[in-house]
Amino acid sequence: MDDDKIAAYTTLREVISTYVKIAAPFAPFITEQIWQEMQKFSTHAHSESIHLGYRPLATDKYINHELITETETIRKIIK
């Protein structure tokens, strides 16, 4: 396992964990199953159930305000 592979697995795990946390209220049974299966490969402690943990918080870090402004302009032109 080289550094690139470790980074890829870490990123994949973070993406799946975040997605499952967001989807848990809408698909409780499948997200719980995925969460429990992911815990088998975890080296650090997590909550017993995905429904007992905290949901991810929104952040402005990933919002591209320039793209939003451009999209609004394009929508106005099309309209």
Number of C-alpha atoms within 10 A of each C-alpha: 5 6 8 9 10 11 11 11 12 11 12 12 15 12 12 14 18 14 13 22 20 17 15 18 13 10 11 14 11 13 22 19 13 14 22 15 11 13 15 8 9 10 7 6 7 12 12 12 13 22 15 9 11 10 15 11 6 8 7 7 6 7 10 9 10 9 10 11 11 11 12 12 12 11 10 9 8 7 6
